[in-house]
Amino acid sequence: MLTFNKEYGIIVRNKGMMKMKEQQFLQTADKVAKELVEFTRQADINEEYFLDIIEEKILPVEQFFANYACAIMEVETKFKVLNEQFSLKYDGNPIESIHSRIKDYDSIIRKIIRKNLPRTLESIEENINDIAGVRVICSFVDDIYRLAACLLQQDDITLIRKKDYIKNPKPSGYRSLHLIVQVPIFVENEKRPVKVEVQLRTIAMDFWASLEHKLRYKKNISSEMMDKLSHELTDCAEISASLDSRMQNVKNLIFSENNKQNVQ
C-alpha cells in the first residue's frame, strides 16, 4: 500500500516482501516519487489520484523483485537440506557458507541498454539470467560437483546453462562452476518459473575472486601497471588452484585410510 506523508511530502511503501539489494531500487523510486509529488502540488493534481497511478506502476516492479527473492529462498533451502544430508552420510558438511544477492535496479538497466533489449519487465525476465544469484562456498572441489549433481537431479530444477570455469578457467585465472537454473515459486494463484544463477566455489576460489575483484577495479592505475598486476593475479590463481588440488589429495588419502581400517 502506498501512503502520502504530507509533512515530508514522500511516498511510504510496505517493504515487508522486499529484501537485499532490491531496496536500492526502492530508494531510487522514492527519489523519483518525491519529484513527482512536488510536480502534482505545482500542477494542482489530486494526491489520491496520483498515488493510485504510482501504485499501479510500481506494484508490478515490487512483485518482480519479490519473485526473485522467493526463488533465492527456494534454492538456498535446497542446498541447506543437501548439506544436512551430506553431513550424516559423509561425516562432514560440504558447504562452508551460502551467500545470495539480487542484482540492483541500476545494474539491470545498464545491462538491458548494453544488450539493446526492450525496457520491459517481460524482456528483463526473459533475457537477464543473473538477477537472482546464490553463491555456495564449498570445502573441496569434489564437493562442488557432488552438490551440483544432486541439485540438478531434483525434478523441479531445470538446467538452463552450465559453465565450468574450474575445468576451463577464464584467462584471468577465475575459477567457479556456474549454473543457470529455473526453479518454480508458488505465488497467490499460480506457479511461476524463475531463473537463478548458482555459483559454486571452494574457499580458495572465493578468496581469490573476492580480492581480484577489489584490486582489478581500483582507480588511477596505469594500463602498464594493470598488465603487470593481471599477470600477478593469474599466478596467484594458479597457486590457489594448486592448494585446492593438494587439499583434495589430503582428503582422499584420509578417506582411503579410513576405508582400510573399516575393512580390517
N, C-alpha and C positions, 0 to 999 in steps of 0.2 A: 504494500500500500504506500502511495506517495502522499505526503502531507506538506503543507506550506507553513513555514515558520515566519510570521510577519515581522518579528523583532529583528531577525537576521537576514530575512529575505532569501532563504535557501530551501532546497528540496531535501526532505529527510526520507530515507528508504529503509524498509526492513531488510537487513543483510543476513538474516539467520541462515539462509541457504547458501550464502557465498563464503568462500574460504580461499586462503592462499593468495596468489597473485592477481586473481580477477578483481580483487579490491582496488588495484591500480586503475582498472577501467572505471570503477565507480567514482574514484577521485576525479578522473577526467570528466566523467559525465556530470558530476556535481558542479564542477567549474563551469561547464557549458550551460548547465541549468541556471546557475546564478545569473549569467549574462542574459539568458532568455527571460528570466523573471524580471530583470531590470527593463528589458525591452517591452514586456507586457505592461509594466507600470507606465512607461512613457507613451505607449500606444493605446492605453486605456482598454486593454483586453481583460475579460473576466478571468480571474485567477483559477477558479474551479474548472472552467472550460479548458484553460491552458494546461492544467495538471492532468486532466483526462487524456489529452493528446500526448503529453510526455509519457505517461504511464503506458499507453498503448504502444509507443515506440520502444521504450526501454525494457518492458517486461520480457519480450522475446529474447533480448540480449542476455538478461539475467538468467533466463531459463536455459539458454545456450551454454553459459558457463557452468550452471548448476549440473547439467547433464555430464559435463566432463569431470566435475568434482565427484559425482557419483560413480563414474567409470573408474576413476582412480581408486576409490574405496573398494570397488569390486576386485580389482587386480591386486591391490595391497593385501586384501583378505586372503586371496588365493595363495599368495607367497607365504603369508604367515602360517596358514594351515600346512603347507608343504614343509616349512621349516620345523614345525612341531612334529610332523610325521617322521621326517628325516632324523630328528634328534632321538627318537625312540628306536628307529631301525639301525642307525649307524653310530649311535652313541656320540653325537655331536651335532651342533647346529651349523648348517652350511651358510646361513645368512648372517653377516655381521650387522648390517643395518639396511633400512629401506628409506629412500627419500623420494618425495614427489613434488611436482610443481605444475602449474597451469601457465602456459605462455601468456604474457601480459598483452593487453589490447594493442599497444603501440607496436609491438613486435609483429603481431598478426597483420596489422595494417601495412607495415613496411614490407612484409613478405608477399602479400597479395598484390601490392603495387609492383614489386620487383618481378613477380611472375605474370604480371599483366592479367590478373584474374578479375572477374566481376566482383564488385564490393557488396556482396550479399552474404547473409548467414549461410544460405544453402551452398554457395560456392566455397566459402571457407570450410564448411564441414566436409565437403566432398574432396577438396584439393589439398588441404593442410593436414598432414598426418601427425604432427608432433605438438598439437595444442595441449594435450594431456601427456605428462611424462612421469614414468616411475623408474627410478634407478635402484638396482639391487646390488649391494656390495657383498661379495662372497669371500670365503676364506681361501679357496683353492680353485684352480682353473677347471678341474673336473666337476666341481660343484656347479659351475656356470652352465655347462652343457646338460648336466643331470636335471637341474631345475628347469631349464628351458624346455627340455623334452617332456617333463611332467606337466608343465603349463600347457604346452601345445596339444597334449593328449586329451585335455578336458574338452568335452563335447560342446561346450558353449563358447569356446575360444576359437576364433578364425584367424589364421595367419594371413596377413596382407603382404608383408615383405620381411625378408631377413637379410641382414648384412653382418658378416662375420669379420670384424676388424681385429680379431685375435689371430686367426689363421692367416689373414691378409691385412696386416696393419696399414694405416694410412702413411703416406710419405713422411709426415711429421713424427711418426712413431706412435700415434694414438692407437690404443687397443681397447676393444669392448665388443660385446655381442649386442647387436641392435635388432629388436623385433618390433614390427608394427602389427598390433593385434586388434581385433574387433571383439568387443565384449557387450553383451546385452545389459541394459539397465531397465528397470521397471518403474515407470512414472505413473501418474494418476490413472490413466485409462489405456495405456499402451506399453508395449515393449519396444525400446529403441536401441539399435546397434550403434556403439560409439567407439571410435578408434583411440588407441593409447600407444604411445611409444614406450617400449621397455628397453632399458639398457642394463646389461649385466656385466659387472667388472669384479676383479679381485681388489683387495685393499691396495696393492701396489699400483695397479692400473688407475685406480681412482686418485691416489696420491699424486701420480704424475700428471694426470689430466687436469686436476684442480689447480696445481701450481703452474702448469704450462699455460692455461687459460689466463691466469693472472699476469704472468710475465709477458706473454706474447702481445697483449693488448695494452701494455704500458705506453704512455705517450712520450713524445720528444726523444725517440730513439732513432738514430740514423739507419738508413737501409743497409749500410755496410755492417753496422753493429748487429742489426736484426738478422742478417745472414749468418753471422758468426754464432749468435745465440741459438738460431734454428738448428745448426749442426750440433751444438752442445746439448740441446734439448733432445734431439734424436738419439744421441749417445746415451743420455740418461734413460730414455725409453728402453733401449736395448739392455741396459744394466737392470732396469726394473723387471723386464721380461725374463732375464736370466735368474733373478731372485725368485720369481714365481715358479720357474721350472725346477729350481733346486728345492724349494719348499714342497712342491708337489712330489718330488722324488723322496724326500724325507717322510712325507705322509705315507707314500706307497710302501716304503720299507717297513715302517711301523705296522701298517695294516697286514703286510705279508708275514711279519714275525708273529703277530698275534694269532693269525690263522694257523701257523705251525704249532704254536703252543696249544691251541684248542684241539687240534688233531691228536696231539700226544695225550 
